[in-house]
Amino acid sequence: MESGRLPLEGCFNCRDLGGYPGNGARLVRRGLVFRSDALHNLTEKDKAYLKDLKVRRVIDFRGSAEAERYPDRLPPDVVYENCNPHAALAQQASAQDDKAKLERLNALAETPEGRDFLVKNQNAMAGQMRLLVSNPNAIAAYRRFFVCLAEGVPLLFHCQGGKDRTGWAAALFLLAMGAERRIIREDYLLTREMNRERNCKRMDEYRCYTDNPLVLEYLAGLMDTRETYIDAAFDEMDRLTGSAAASDRGDYLRTHLGVTEQDRDSLRDKYLEPRNDTA
């Protein structure tokens, strides 16, 4: 399907989740649920565009330090809410300034223990994704996300890069819609293309502070969108529910997020295209 990318000047990865097939091959309705990277660089034109889309609520999955350093720029009358899943690794990646971050990582690379750490953690975001599934703080944040979804108003959710914290929220929404895992994985991996320009720019900025390949590989791993990351989240969900089949039926949503079968039916009525009963 098309990317659904919104033509915003201040975002790389803002897109409509409409168009994906959900339960009974019914498509997710367009113009209701949007996922994004951070909104602190929105222009006045961008804000007017979101106003025209009738976005009524914004859910920010960033930590408090990130949100304070890069506050959202929103149209008037939009209800803002911070739902922090306490994703420590993701917060560290964006809350620190580049100089301090690179000084710390370069110091690590000077010791055998530090170099070993950098090598072993080139895919550290996989562990972060597992915590988004099982950590009580993350569960509380995503529970609140579903409470907001139940309102049925046009809603936008985001973190800093719109990748993992946002990616898992999108996965949960699509799971509630009855989407298959291959569809959820496709949406998660689309962020790699959306963020390609941003990530190339960020790596160039990091190279101003270091040419150490271990440090650069570690940073690239934090920014990248990898299949192993979303699969780690699926694996953790399966571990908690007992099987992949059970989680696809919504057991994780029910047992951990409090989203009952009745809740899912109500959400699908709000966010999926009407049933085609003429066939």
C-alpha positions in Angstrom: 0.0 0.0 0.0 1.0 3.7 -0.2 3.0 5.1 2.7 0.2 7.5 3.8 2.9 10.1 4.4 1.6 13.5 5.3 3.1 16.5 3.4 4.5 18.2 6.5 7.6 20.4 6.3 8.6 19.8 10.0 8.3 16.0 10.1 9.9 13.1 8.3 7.7 10.2 9.5 4.2 11.5 9.9 1.6 9.2 8.2 -2.0 8.1 8.1 -2.6 4.5 9.3 -5.6 4.3 7.1 -5.7 1.8 4.3 -4.3 -1.3 6.1 -6.6 -4.3 6.0 -8.0 -5.3 9.3 -10.7 -7.8 10.5 -12.7 -9.3 7.7 -10.5 -7.5 5.1 -12.2 -4.2 6.1 -9.7 -1.4 5.6 -8.7 1.0 8.4 -10.4 4.3 7.7 -8.3 7.2 6.6 -8.1 10.5 8.3 -8.6 9.3 11.9 -5.3 7.8 13.3 -1.9 9.2 12.5 1.6 8.2 13.7 4.5 10.6 13.7 8.0 11.6 14.8 8.3 14.7 17.1 6.3 17.8 16.4 8.6 20.5 17.7 9.6 21.6 14.2 6.1 22.1 12.8 5.7 25.2 10.7 2.6 27.4 10.7 1.6 25.7 7.4 2.0 22.3 9.1 -0.2 23.4 12.0 -2.9 24.6 9.6 -2.7 21.3 7.8 -3.3 19.3 11.0 -6.1 21.7 11.9 -7.7 21.0 8.5 -7.4 17.2 9.2 -9.4 18.0 12.4 -6.8 16.3 14.7 -8.3 16.7 18.2 -5.9 14.8 20.4 -2.1 14.3 20.5 -0.4 11.5 22.5 3.3 12.0 23.2 5.2 8.8 24.1 8.4 10.7 24.9 9.9 11.0 28.3 9.6 14.3 30.3 13.1 15.5 29.5 12.6 15.0 25.8 9.2 16.7 25.8 10.5 19.6 27.8 13.6 20.0 25.5 11.5 19.7 22.3 7.9 20.8 23.1 5.3 20.1 20.5 4.0 22.9 18.3 0.3 22.2 17.9 -2.8 23.9 16.4 -5.1 25.5 19.0 -7.7 23.4 20.7 -5.7 20.2 20.3 -5.7 18.2 23.6 -2.1 17.1 24.4 -1.3 14.3 26.7 2.1 12.7 27.6 2.0 9.0 28.0 5.6 8.1 29.0 6.3 4.3 28.7 9.7 5.0 30.5 11.7 3.6 27.6 15.1 4.4 29.0 17.3 3.6 26.0 15.1 5.6 23.6 15.0 8.5 26.0 18.8 8.5 26.3 19.2 8.5 22.6 17.3 11.7 22.1 17.4 13.6 25.4 21.2 14.2 25.5 22.9 16.7 23.4 25.3 15.3 20.8 28.5 16.5 22.4 27.8 15.0 25.8 26.5 11.8 24.2 29.6 11.4 22.0 32.0 12.2 24.8 30.5 9.4 26.8 30.5 6.9 24.0 34.1 7.8 22.9 35.2 7.3 26.5 33.6 3.8 26.4 35.4 2.9 23.2 38.7 3.5 24.9 38.4 0.5 27.2 38.1 -3.2 26.4 35.0 -3.4 28.5 33.5 -0.4 26.8 34.3 -1.8 23.3 32.7 -5.1 24.3 29.6 -3.2 25.4 29.3 -1.3 22.2 29.7 -4.5 20.1 27.1 -6.5 22.2 24.6 -3.6 22.1 24.5 -2.8 18.4 21.0 -4.3 18.4 20.0 -3.0 21.9 16.7 -1.6 20.6 15.5 -5.2 20.4 15.7 -5.3 24.2 13.9 -2.0 24.4 11.1 -3.3 22.3 10.7 -6.3 24.6 10.3 -3.8 27.6 7.7 -1.9 25.7 5.6 -5.1 25.8 6.2 -6.2 29.3 7.3 -3.3 31.5 4.5 -2.0 33.8 5.2 1.6 33.0 4.9 0.9 29.3 1.7 -1.2 29.8 0.2 1.7 31.7 1.1 4.2 28.9 -0.5 2.0 26.2 -3.5 1.3 28.3 -4.1 5.1 28.3 -3.5 5.1 24.6 -6.5 2.8 24.1 -8.6 4.9 26.4 -8.0 7.8 24.1 -8.7 5.7 21.0 -12.1 4.9 22.4 -13.1 8.5 22.0 -13.1 8.0 18.3 -11.8 11.5 17.4 -8.9 12.1 15.0 -5.8 11.3 16.9 -2.1 11.7 16.3 0.6 9.8 18.4 4.3 10.2 18.3 7.7 9.9 20.1 11.0 11.5 19.0 11.8 9.6 15.8 8.4 7.9 15.4 10.1 4.5 15.4 9.9 2.2 18.4 7.6 3.7 21.1 5.3 5.0 18.3 5.9 1.9 16.2 4.7 -0.4 19.0 1.6 1.8 19.6 0.8 1.5 15.9 1.3 -2.2 16.1 -1.1 -2.5 19.0 -3.7 -0.3 17.2 -3.4 -2.5 14.1 -3.6 -5.6 16.2 -6.8 -4.4 17.7 -8.1 -3.8 14.2 -7.4 -7.4 13.4 -4.5 -6.8 11.1 -2.1 -9.7 10.4 1.4 -9.6 11.7 2.9 -9.2 8.2 0.9 -6.0 7.8 2.0 -4.7 11.2 5.7 -5.6 10.4 5.3 -3.8 7.0 4.1 -0.6 8.8 6.9 -0.8 11.3 9.6 -1.2 8.7 8.2 1.6 6.6 9.8 4.0 9.1 13.3 3.0 7.7 12.3 4.6 4.4 10.5 7.6 6.0 13.5 8.4 8.2 16.3 7.7 5.7 17.1 11.4 5.0 16.9 12.2 8.7 19.2 9.4 9.7 21.8 10.2 7.1 21.8 13.7 8.3 22.2 12.6 12.0 25.0 10.2 11.2 26.9 13.1 9.4 26.4 15.2 12.6 27.8 12.4 14.7 30.8 12.1 12.5 31.7 15.7 13.5 32.4 14.3 17.0 33.9 10.8 16.2 35.2 8.5 13.5 35.2 5.5 15.8 33.4 2.7 13.9 32.1 1.0 17.0 30.5 4.2 18.3 29.0 4.9 14.9 27.6 1.4 14.5 26.1 1.6 18.0 24.4 4.9 17.2 23.2 3.6 13.8 21.6 0.7 15.6 19.7 3.1 17.9 18.3 5.0 14.9 17.7 2.1 12.5 14.4 0.3 12.0 15.1 -3.4 11.9 12.9 -6.4 11.6 14.7 -8.0 14.6 13.3 -5.1 16.7 9.6 -5.6 16.0 10.1 -9.4 16.0 11.5 -9.1 19.6 8.3 -7.3 20.6 6.2 -10.1 19.0 8.3 -12.7 20.7 7.8 -11.0 24.1 4.1 -10.8 23.5 4.0 -14.5 22.7 6.0 -15.3 25.8 3.5 -13.5 27.9 0.4 -15.0 26.3 1.7 -18.5 25.7 1.6 -18.7 21.9 1.6 -16.7 18.7 -1.9 -17.8 17.8 -3.3 -16.6 21.1 -1.7 -13.2 20.8 -3.1 -12.8 17.3 -6.5 -13.4 18.7 -6.0 -10.4 21.0 -5.1 -12.2 24.3 -2.3 -9.7 25.0 -4.7 -6.8 24.4 -7.2 -8.3 26.9 -4.8 -9.6 29.6 -2.3 -6.8 29.7 -4.0 -3.7 28.3 -7.5 -4.4 29.4 -9.0 -4.2 25.9 -11.8 -6.7 25.9 -13.4 -8.3 22.9 -16.3 -5.9 23.2 -13.8 -3.0 23.3 -12.2 -4.3 20.1 -15.5 -4.6 18.4 -16.3 -1.0 19.4 -12.9 0.2 18.1 -13.4 -1.6 14.8 -16.7 0.0 14.3 -15.0 3.4 14.8 -11.9 2.9 12.8 -12.6 0.3 10.1 -14.6 0.9 6.9 -18.2 -0.4 7.1 -18.8 -4.0 6.3 -19.8 -4.9 2.7 -22.9 -7.0 3.2 -23.8 -6.9 -0.5 -21.4 -9.6 -1.5 
